[in-house]
Amino acid sequence: MYPPIGISQLLSHQGNQLLVKHLDKAAMSHMVDRQQFCIYAFLTMVVGLLSTLYFSYDAKIDADLLEHDRFAAASEDIRSHLLSTLSSHEQLLLGAAALFDASAEVSRDEWKSYVSRLQLNNHFKCAQGVGYAEWLPPQKLNSHITSVRRSGFSDYVVWPRHPRDAYSAIVYVEPFDVRNQRSFGYDMFSEPIRRSAMERARDTGMMTLSGKVKLVQETTEDVQSGTLMYVPLYRSGMIHETLEQRKASLYGWVYSPFRMHDMVENILKDANIDLKSRNIHLHIYDGKNINSDTLLYSNTPRPADYSKSPTIQQTLAFGGSEWTMQFENIAPHANGLDYSKVKTIFFSGTLTSILMFFLINALSKSRSALLKAEAATSQLRKSEENLRVLAKNESVLIWTAGTDKRCTYFNQVWLDFTGRALEQELGDGWLESVHPDDHEECLLGFLTAFDARKAFTLEYRLRHHSGEYHWIVDHGVPRFNSQGEFLGYIGSGVDINDKKETEVQLKLATFAMENAFDEIYWLDTQGNIRYVNNKACQTLGYTREELIQLSIPDLDPDFPMEHWQSNWEALKRDKSQLFETRHRRKDGSIIPVEVSANHVKLGELEYDVAFCRDITKRKQAEQEIYTLAYFDALTHLPNRRKLSDRLSSSLANSKRNNTLGALLFLDLDNFKPINDKWGHEVGDQLLIEVARRLTTTVREIDTVARYGGDEFVIVLGDLSSSAEEMTTQAKIVANKISASLYEPYHLIKHDTEQTTSVTHRCTCSIGITLFDGKSDTQYDILSRGDSAMYRAKESGENQIHIHTST
């Protein structure tokens, strides 16, 4: 391409003017026409450059918004994992409280066995431990200390030792390692922040989370902020519906201490979240005040220019406490903001505008050449000189080559880029700066295109003056004169190193999604799946091609398609949602999942980006805790705590329906002899068979519970509104139970060398009491039933006694 010949050839470079001289008459006659073409070319270039700047800026805004949405999604992901872990620890403490409710007394060994069964290091490794703190009125302090010392802790004291109106003491804490032993006997009620949380738990009956504290487990090394989670314990059989009743029936708390830095780091590690790689600075503060006194956790020291970093602030309310979570995107550009579109628009638009300028000028030159070929030929050398002057002021790397395939010119931009002199680059010298790995391919592409006289585009690495190699894209086009003779090549190169780095970062981001621990789905506004990662395919058993043909109702058996639009609008409003649901795998099996749904808008397109996690193991652990807390391990009957729930329901039904219920308190008469003679293995077989017979004798709506040892309780729901009729029905059931239990038991004694068959008969003593939901309490009913059972036992074996008010 050559600049037009005309008035515009009056160019200046470093103070030296290049003047057009010796124009012949034919050239002068076309000067005005060419000048008009130059104006058109200049205006076209200006419009192109302005348009390029506008669209480049618009593309940058889109990239910044996408980065902000990514940062917001990452922040919500961290918050949801933290909230999920706290909820799991709440379930752990509720299960521990159920253990105390189900037993008259929990020994130190039983507590150790229970906590060991929970496998804290595998399932709840964020907690420093799980403990039990006893509530001590002042008059019981000395007897408590004496009791603990007798159990093997001769140096045990309740500390701090100064007198106060009430005490508490940490009696059990597991694992009982060196760090947790520092808290043994500590009175948490003596410290204001802990006391506030303990009182809230006591007064509300709910789990509470304390404010920021320094745990007594801390040593002089790696000191961290801490917090504690409490669940109150109330005496069995005592009502605790009002505030005064809860204060009167309190006897302690189960609790867990948390070292905040260890807890948050473990949560992030389990969730495969690396804050450093994401360039996120996370602060967690206790309450709404943001200062060093309320700081609970910080992953890195705050940078000096943190105020310039994009920041998201969220609130996490849990257990009556409120945490302020502050996320800082300390290096958003380090995450690889996708500015490739901006750079592509800018460089392509700039290059196109410049090339259009040259093209129009070339058309002007061609038009003049057709009219006056001799004038064009006479000015060829001047045009070449003007091209060199103009090339020195361009923003791209420009070169020319002659017919001998050797380069004859490089503009100043090229020389500034490589840091070499023009003499070093001329000929084949420029190849010295090409990366050794790209040298052969680059030279082959150049020579092949040169021989074919065709335009070419090459991408290769060229050494920058800094010593590093930068990727450039090089466009070369052949040049011909007006007679069609080949003159060589002219080329222009653009630095695309940033684009290449962006492509690498995009590949890394794709790799991270494809290898993420969670399932990732992109859903459109119609609920159709547009993208899934490898984890989703592995979990559900589909191929990627099969999944992108499905929609949400195909995977979620509880979600009909007609609900999608309302759920989509709710997600747009809330921006993110965290919930649990179920997914159906390809083989038809159902798995529970936790879903973090996020609304993302990219220009005119909207998506629901959902992160799903299989929580089958967590649900199994929760079910195991529930079973341990509410059911007897031997007979699988409801234990005392579950009996209390069932009895509460029966009382409510009795009051609502104005009917009576009955409670049967049963004790085996000759159970001890079989244990003494044949051992506990045979005795356990007997208890299991008794439980089976009791369950098959009564109705499904009735409750059979193991109260302890060889004692059982049967609750008959609202049978009648007549006391006389209810007594008759209860006595009929008792007689059926007595007859069923009297049938012989065929048991087996397993020895190391032989197996012995044992036949045993067992009678029972049954106490019966009626109840209604208006005046009776659980404690009254159980006391009357127990008393009636002992009256039956005093009358001889296999007797039934009905409690009366006289």
N, C-alpha and C positions, 0 to 999 in steps of 0.2 A: 504494500500500500504506500502511496506517495502523497505528500501534501499538495494541494492545488497551487497552481502558479498564478499569482496575482498580487494585489496590494497587501494581502495578509502575509506575504513573504517578508515583510519588514519586521523581522524578529530581532530581539536583542539577547545576548548571552555573555555575562561577565563583562559588561560594558562595551563589547565589540558588536557593531551593527553589521548585519548581512544585507546588503542592498541588491535589489534586482536591477541588473543593467543590461543594455544591449537587447532590449525586447524589440523584435521585428514588428513590422506593421500588422501582420496577421494576428500576432499574439495580442497587441494593443487593442485590436477590434473586438476581442473576446474577453478583455479584462473585466469590464463591468458585469458581464454575465457570470464569470467565475466568482467575483466578489459577492454576488447575491447567493450563490451556492454556499460560500463560506459562512454567510450569516445564518442560512438555514442549518448548516452543520453545527455551528456553535449553539444555536437555540435548542437543537435536538439533544446535544450533549448536556446542556444545563438542565433541561426538563428531565432527562434520564437520571442525572445525578441527584436532583431533588427528590424524584420518585424513589430512587434507591435508598436515600437517607430516611424517607418516611417509612417505607416498608421494613427497613432494617430495625428502626426504632420500635415499630409495632411488634416485630418478631421478638425483640428483646423483652418487651413487656410480657408477652406470652410465656417466655422461658422463666422469667422471675416469678410469675404467678404459679407456674407448675412446681417450681422449687418450694414456694411457700406451702402449697398443698401437700407436697411430700413431707416437709418438716412438720406440718400439723398432724398428718397421719402417723408419723413416727412418735410424736409426743403423746397422742391418744393411745397408741399401742403400748407405750411404757406405762401410762396411767392405768390402763385396763389390766395389765399383768400384775401391777402392784395391788390393785383392788381385789383381783381374783385370789392372790396369795393370802391377803388378810382375811378374806372370807373363808378360805380353807382352814386357816388357823382358828377362826371362830368356831368352825365345826369340830375341830380337834378338842377345844376347851369344853364345848357343850357335851361331847362324848365323855370327857373326863368327869364333868359334873354329873352326868348320868350314872357313872360308876359309883360315885359317892351316894347318889340317891337310891341306887339299887341295893346297897349293902348297909347293914347296921354300922359297920366300922370297916375302914379300909386300912390294912396294915401297911407297913413300909415295904415289905416284900411284895405284896400284891400291887402296890403302886409302881414299884420298879418293874414288875413283870408286865403290867399294863402299858407303861410308857415304852418298854422295850419292844412290845408287840406292834406299836405304832410305827417303828422304824423311822425315827426322826431324821436320821442322816440320809435316808432315801426319799421320803415323802414330805417331810416338814423341816428341811435342814436350815430354813431361814431363822428358826427360833433358837435362842440360847439354851432353852430347856423348857420343861413343863413342871410346875410346882403346885404345892398346896400350902396355903397360909391359914392358920387357925385364928379365930376371933376369941380374944381372952378378956373377960371382965377382970378388974383388978383383983377381986377375991380369989380367982382361979389361977393367978400367975404362978405362985409358988408351987402349987400342986402340979401344974403343967411342967415346970422345969424339972421337978423331982421325977415325974413319969418319964420324960425323955432321957434323963440321965440313967435311969434304971435300964433303959433299952440298949445301953452300950455307949452312950455319948457322955462320958463323965464330966467333960468340960463345958457342956451345953449351957448357954445363957440366952436370954432374950435381950437384945440390944437395939438401940442405946438404952442405958440403964436408968436414966433419970425418971422420977415418978411422973405419971400422967393419968388422965381419967379413963383411958381405954388402951388396950394393947392388941397387937396381932403378932404372929410369929411364923416365919417360914419353917415348916416342919419337914415337908418332903420337897425335893427338887431333883429331877433326873434329866440328863445323866449327872450323877453325883461326882463330877470330876473336880479337879483342883480349883478351877475358876468358879464353879457353882457352889463349892463348899464355903466360899467367902460370904455367901448370902445366908448360910444356915443360922436360923434363930433371929434374923433381922426383922425388926418391927417396921414394916412399910407404912403403917398407919401413922408413924411419928413424923413422916416427911410430908409437907403440905401438898405437893403435886400428886404424889401417889395416893395420899389420903382422899383428895378430891375425886379421883377416878374410882377408888374403892367405895366411897359413899354413894356415888352415882350408880354403880353396879348394885349395891345393896338396896337402894331406894327404888330403883326401876325394875329390878329383876332381870336386867338385860346385860349383855356383854358391853364393856366400856374399854376405851383406849385412853391411856394417860397422856399428859403433855410431855415435853422434853425433860428428861432426867439424866443423871449420871448413874449407871448401874453400879451396885456394890460389887459386882463381879469384875469391874475394871481394875487393872493393875497400873503400873507406871508406864507401860509400853502400849502403843497403839490404842490410846484412849479415844473412845467413840461416844457420840450421843446415843441415848437409848430411849425406849418407850416400853410400856407394859400393857398387856391385855388381861382383863379380869372378867370372870364369870362368878356370881355369888352362889353360895350353897346354903340351903334352908333345911331345917330339921324335918325329917319324914313324918308325915301325919299332922303337921301343923299348917294351918291356913296362912298364906302369905299373899293375900289379894290386896290389902291396903298397905299404906306406908308404915303404919305402926306395927301391923302384923309381920311385915318383912323385917323390920328392925328386931322384933322380939324373937323371930325364928331363925335369924342368921347364926351360922356357926363357922363360917370361913369362906374362902375363895380358892378357886383354881386359877392359875395365872401362867402367862408365858412372858419372859423378858426378851427383848429384841435389841441387839446392837445394830443401829440403823445402817451403818456402812456395810457390815457383813450381810444384813438382810437384803438391802437393795442390790448389792453386787451379785448375790446368789440368784435373785429373781431375774436380773438381766442376763446372767449366764445361762440359766435354765431356758430362757426365752430366745437365746442366741442373738441377743441385742448387744452390740459393741458401740458404746457411746463415743469412744475415741474415733473409730472409723467413720461414724456418722457426723463427727464434728459437732456433737451436742453437749452443751454444758448444762447439767441438771442440778438445781438447788431445790431442796425440800425444807420448808419452814413450818414450825408449829404455830398454827393460827394464821391470822391475816397480817400481822406485823412482820415486815421483811427487814431483818437486821441480824447481826452476828449472834445475838443472844438467843434468837429463836431458830437458828440454823440447825437442822437435823442431819442433812446429808448434802455433800457436794462432791462430784466426781473428780474435778480438777480445780486448781486455783483460778479465781476469776481473773480474766485478762484485763489489762489497763484500759483498753478501749471497748469494754463490754457494752457500753451504752449505745454503740453504733451497730451492735449485732441484732438481727431479727429475734424477737422474744415473744414467746407464748406463755401465758400464765393460766393455770388451771387449779381448780379446787377439788380436793379429795376429802369427802365427809365420810367418817366411819367410826362407829363405836362412840358416838357423842363427841368426838374430836374432829377438828378440821385442819387439814394440811394445805398449805399453798405450795404448788409445784410450779417452778419457773424454769422454762426451757429456753436456752440461748443457742441459736445457730451461729456458733462462733466463727465459722469459716464456710459460709454457704458456697463460695466459688470453688472450694476444695472438693465439694461433692460432685463436681463435674456438671455444672449447669450446661444444659444443651444449647450452646450458642452457635451450633453449626449452621442452623437455619439463618441466623443473623449474618454470620460470616459469608455464607453462600450467597445470600441476597446482595450483601454489600459488594463483595468482590465481583460476583457475576454481573450485577447491575453497573458497577463502575467500569468493568472491562467492556461490557456491551456498549455503554455510552461512548467510551473512547473509540471503540472499533466502529461504531456508527458514524462518529465524527470523521474517522479516517475513510470510512466507506463512502460517505457523501462527497468528501474531498476527492476521493479516487474517482467517483463517478464524474465529478467536475473535470478532473484531469483527463478522463477517457473521452468525455464529450468534446473537450478542447482539442484532444489529440486527433479525433476523427475529422474535425474541421481544419486542423492545422497540424499535421503530423510532424512537420519540420520544426515548428515552434516547440512542441513537446520534447523532441529529441535534443534540441539545443539547450534546453533547461534541465536535462536529466541530472547533470552533476550538481547543479544548484539545489534541485529537489532532494537529492541524497544528503547534501550537507544540512539542509533545513530539517530533514528527518532526524539526523543525529542530534541537532540542537534541541528539537522538541522532545526526543526520547530521554534526554537528561532530566527533564522535569516531570516524567510520568511516575506513577506509584507502582508500576510493575517492572519486572526484570525483562529487558528487551535485548535481543541479539539478532545479528544477521549473518548469513553464510553465503559464500560464493558458489560458483558452479563446480569447484574442486572439492566441495564438501567440508571445507575448512572455514571456521568462523572468522568474520572480518570486522565485527563490531560488537561491543557490549556497552549498554548505557551505564550511567553513573550509579543507578539504583542497584544494578547487578554487582558492580565493583564494590559498592558500600556493603552489600550483603556478604560477599565472600571475603572482603578485606584484602583483595589482591589487586595488583596493577593491571592495566589494560594489556601490557606486553606479555604478562604471564598467562592471560586468558586466551589470546588470539591463537588461531590455528586449532590445534587439539588440546591446548593447555587447560581449557576449562574442565576437561575430563578428570584432571587431578583432584578436583573438589567433589566429584561424585563418589558416593559411598561404595566401598569395594564390592559389597553384595549386590549393588544395583548397576555396577559399571557395565557388565556384559549386556544385560537386557536393554539398558538405555542406549548404548552404542548401536546395537542391532536394530532397535526400533527406528533410530534416526537414519541409519543407512538404508534400511528397507524402504522407508517413506521417501527418502531422497531419490532413490533409483526409480521409484514409481511416479515421482512428481505429484504426490498426494499429500494432503494435509494430515497431520498426526497430533496425537495427544499422549504425553508420557507422564507418569508419576514416578519420581525418584527422590532420593535423599541427597541434598547438596550441603556441603560443609559451610556453616555460618562462620563469620569472623570471630565469634566467641569460642570456637572449637567444637561446638555441638553440631549435629546434623539435623537439618530441617527438611520436612517433606515439602516439595513444590509440585505443582501441576504445570506442565510446559506445553503450550500450543504452538505448533509451527505450520506455516502455510507457504506454498511456493510463490515466487514472484516472476512475472512475465512482462516484457515491454509491449509497446503497441503493436509490434509485428508478430507477437506471440513467441518471441524467443525467451528461453529460460534464463533467468538472472541469478537464481539462488533461492534462499529461504529467509523469511523474517519470522521471529518467534517472540512470544511473551510468556513469562512465568509468574506464578502467584504462590506466595507462601501459604501452604495449607496445613502447617504443622499442628495448629490448634484443632483443626477439624479431625485430623488423625487421632489426636489424643482423646477427643470427644468420642470418636468411634470405639476406641479401646475401653473408655469408661462405660459406654453404653453396653458393650459386651460383658463387662464385669457386673453391671447392674442386672442384665439378663441372667447371667450365671447365678447371681445371688438369689433372684426370684425362683429360678428353676431348681435350686438346691436348698430352698428355705425349709425350715422345720414345719411351718404351717402350710395348709392348703391355701392357695390364692386363686380367687375368681374375679374376673371382670364381667359385670352384668350391664346390659343396656337398659333403656327406659321401659322395655317390654318384658324384662326378666329373662332374656335370652343370654346364654353364656357366650362371651366373646373371646375369653382367654382363660386357660388353666395352666398351672405349673405341674412339674413332675410329681410333687407330693400329692396333689389332688388325684392324679391318675393312679398312683400307688395305693392310696387309701381306699378309693371307691372301686378299683378294679377295672376301670374303663381305659380305652385308649384316648389320646387327646382328640382325635378326629370324632370319636363317638360323643365325648363330653360337649364339644362345641355345637353339637346338633340338639342339645337338651336345654331345658329351662329349669328354673328353681323348683316348680311343682313336681318335676320328674325326679328330683333328688330328695326333697323334703316331703315326707308323707303327711305332715300336719299343715301344709301350706297350700291352700287352693289358689288357682290363678286369679280368681275374682278379688282376692285381697291384695294383689300386687300393687295396684295403683295407689291405694290408701297408704300402704307401707312405704312406697316410694316417696310420696309427698311428705310423710313424717320424717324420712331420712334426709330429704332436702332441707327440712326445717331444722333438724337437730344436728346435721352435718355428720354425726357418727352415732352408732348404737352398739351396745354390747349385750348379748343375750345368748341363751342356750336353746338348742333345738335338736332335731334328729335328722340324720341323713341315711338314705337307702343305698347300699352298695349294689353293684351289678349282680351279685349272686342272691340278692333279696334280703340279706341280713341288714339289721338296723344298728347304727352306732350313735351314741350321744356326741354332740359337738358343741363347742363354744365359738360363737361368731362375733367378730368385730367388723361391722359394716361401716363404710365411709363413702360419703358422696363427693365425687370429683367432677369438676366441670372444666373441659378443655375447649375453649372457644364455644362453638355451637353444640358440641358433643357433651353428653353427660353419662357418667358411669357410676355404678356401685362397685367399689373395690372391697371385696370381702376377704378377711383372713379367718380361716376356720381351723380349729384344732380338735383332734379326737381326744375326748376326755373320758374314755371308757375306764382306764385305770383309776382316775380320780373318783368316778362314780362307784367303782367297786370298793375303793377304800372307804368312801363315805357310808356305803351299805354295810361294810364290815364293822365300822364304828357303831352304826345304828344297831346292828344285831348284838354286838357285845354289850351295848348300853341297855337294851330293852328286853333281851331274851336270855333265859337260862341256858348256859352252855351245855349242860348234860341232857335235859329233857326237851329243850327248844320251846318250852312254854314261856309265856310272858313272865318277867321277873317283877319285883316290887314296884319299880318305877312305871312299867307298862300297866301293871294292875291299877296303880293310882290314876292313870289316864282313863282306863276303861271304867273304873268306878266313878270318876267325875262325869263321864258321859252318861252312865246309868242314872246318876242323881239328877242330871239336867233333864233327861227324858222323863223321869218320874215326876219331876216338878211340872214339866210342860204338859204331860198327859194326865196328871192327877191320878197316877197309879202307884202301886207299891212294887218294890223289888225285894229280892232275898239274897243273903250271903251265906254260903256254907263254908265253915272253917273245918278242915279235915286233917287228922293226924293218924299215921299208921300205928297200930297197937304193938305189934311184935317185930319191929324192924331191926332193932339193935342186935338181937340174937343172930340174925343171918350175917350181919357184918362181922360179929365176933367170931363166928364159926367158919364162915367161908371167905371172908375178906371183902374189901370195898368193891372189887370188880363185880362180884355177884350182887352186892347191894345196889350198885349202880344199874345193873340190868333190871333189878326189881323196880327201881324208881322209874326207869324208862317205860317199862310195861304198865306201871300204875298210871303214868301220864297218858299213855295211849288209850287205856280203858276209860279214863275220865273224859277224854276228848270225844270218844265215840259214844259215850252215854248221854251227854247233854246236847242241847241244840247248838247249831253253828253260831247263833247270835249271842250265846252265853260265853262267859269268859272263864277259862281254867288257867290258874297261875300257880307257879311254885313259890311259896312264901319263904321257904328256907328249910334245909335238912329234909325231913320226911313230912313236912307240913304243906298242904295245898289249900288254895282258896278258890271257890266257885261262885261267880256272880251271875244270878238269874235276873234278867232284865224285867221291866214292867210287865208283870203277868196279869195282874188284876187290881181293881180298886178296892176290893174287899180283903181285910186283914185275915179273916177266917179262911176264905178261899185261897189266898196266897200262901197261908201256912200249910194248908192241905197239899197244894201243888209242890211246895218246897220239900215237904216230907216225902212225897212220892219220888221225887228226884233223888233224895238222900237214900231211900231204900233201894232204888235201882243202882246207885253207886256202890252201896254196901254189898249188894249181891254180886255185882260185877267184880269188885275187888276181892271177894271171898273165894272166887274160882282159883284153883291151884295155879301156881307159877312154875313153869318149866325153864330152869336156868342152867347155865353151863359154867363150870369152873375149869379154867385153862391152867394147867401146870406145865412145867418144862418137859415132863416125860409122858403125861397122860391128860385126858380130858374127862371130867367127872360131871355127870348130869345131876342137877339138884332140883328137887320138887319141894315147893314151899307154899304154905297157906298164910294169908295175911289179912287180918281184919282191920277195921278202922273205927275211930271215934269221930263223930260229926257234930259240930255245933251250928245251929241255925239261928239267924236273926233277920227280921224284916227291916226295911228302911224306906223312907220317902225323901223326896228332894227338897222339902220345905224346912225341916228342922234338923235333920241329921247331917253330920260331917263324916269324912272318911275315918278320922281317928275314932269317933264314937262307934261307927259300924264295926271296924276291925276289933276294937276292944270288946264289944259285946259278943262278936263271933268267937273270939279267942276264949272268953270267959265261958261261953256255952260249950265249947269243945272240951274244956277241962272238967266241966260238970259231967259231960258224957263219959269222959275217961275215968272219973271217980266212981261212976256207976258200974264199971266193968268194961270188958272188951266188947267191940262191935255194937256200941250204943249210939243213940241219936238223942240230942237234947235241944229243945227249942227255947230260946231266950224270951222271957216275958218281962214286962215292966214291973211286976209285983215282986 
